Amino acid sequence: MSDKKTYAASFVKSVKELDDTIRVYTEHKKELRQEYLSNKWLTKSDIKYIMKAYRLAKDQTDMEELDKVYADLLPLVEDEDGADQ
């Protein structure tokens, strides 16, 4: 087997192992979400906004800059929504 084929096979094997590991955590995250919903600790909307806030905080998003971009984008999106009617 050539070096390239050996590296490709190794890469695919590693990606598959990672995918299998990630799948377990993804399933756990779904179960966690369902637990919070079924116990009525949080609503779908609560979880949605909590996760958005978490990702923004994790990425250290500049909220002032985001607010400026959002304010500029909002009229464009509203125009698109109105054009469909």
Buried (B, 14 or more C-beta within 10 A) or exposed (E): EEEEEEEEEEEEEEEEEEEEEEEEEEEEEEEEBEEBBEEEEBEEEEBEEEEEEEEEEEEEEEEEEEEEEEEEEEEEEEEEEEEEE
